[in-house]
Amino acid sequence: MIIANLSKKYLESQFHSIRSNFFEPKIECYIADSKKEIKAAQRLRYKVFFAERSKNKLFDLKSFKKDVDQFDRYADHLIITHKNSKFSKTQVIGTYRLLQSKIAQQHCGFYSSEEFDITKMIAAASGTNTLELSRSCIDEQFRKKNLLQLMWKQIHKYILANDIKTLFGMASFLEANTENIKVELSYIHKNFLMDESIRVSALSNRKVAMDTANLENISELSIIKRLPTLVKAYLRLGAKVGDGAVVDPIFKTTDIFIHLPFSSISEAYLKKFI
């Protein structure tokens, strides 16, 4: 029943089509292959994560207008570009950061480990290539075009090309006061907690309990409607979550950990969603 409810109409069923007419808009999705494109993705991240939420701007990023960290250098950057016509400027309107474990373990580690203890999960996945997903965002003007599904089609191809066995990362609620989302956190914790043998847990000095609300007499559908789009997408695909949430004081978000073995995604659902 839970997965059935998550599979209903909370995400668009069609992604924006790519058009070839010179005088019509064109949207493409691919891995950035130049520093210029990566910088454009970083500027979009700044715009979405900080400029849209103007009270949360970072002083040290103010003059650069880019969201940049040490993991960017080693990751692949999936981008969506938009051209209003053949003769207009190309804009980056969506991005997703992809960091393979075979690279991260040699160079920079994982972004998720700044908030969560992922030791057991990484040990259990030893000998396989896993993929950390992060920094997902879409320009505000294009969020009704279901570009998330378009990005996931490309991530699926990336998974197959690089023999990825497991996907993981963090997903966020745009809320720093966990009291305001305690029902949603409790629902996720109750129904989607990772198996204990590989369970990820929020770092003890930052951990916020997720199971604090009484869910009796609360409609499941009403809770699902309030979940962030990306969280719903992960759960629909079969993801589980770690124990505990973390409040990010810089981004003013509440983060949860997402774990998604590729094998847990059904073939039927891949065809439907991806």
Secondary structure as UniProt FT lines:
FT   HELIX           2..6
FT   TURN            9..10
FT   TURN            22..23
FT   STRAND          26..31
FT   HELIX           35..46
FT   HELIX           47..51
FT   TURN            52..53
FT   HELIX           54..56
FT   HELIX           59..61
FT   TURN            62..64
FT   TURN            70..71
FT   HELIX           72..74
FT   STRAND          76..83
FT   TURN            86..87
FT   STRAND          91..100
FT   HELIX           101..104
FT   TURN            105..108
FT   HELIX           111..114
FT   STRAND          116..117
FT   HELIX           119..124
FT   TURN            125..127
FT   STRAND          129..138
FT   HELIX           140..145
FT   HELIX           147..161
FT   TURN            162..163
FT   STRAND          164..173
FT   HELIX           178..181
FT   HELIX           182..192
FT   HELIX           196..198
FT   STRAND          201..202
FT   TURN            204..206
FT   STRAND          207..208
FT   TURN            216..217
FT   HELIX           220..226
FT   HELIX           229..237
FT   STRAND          240..241
FT   STRAND          245..248
FT   TURN            249..252
FT   STRAND          253..261
FT   HELIX           262..264
FT   HELIX           267..273
//
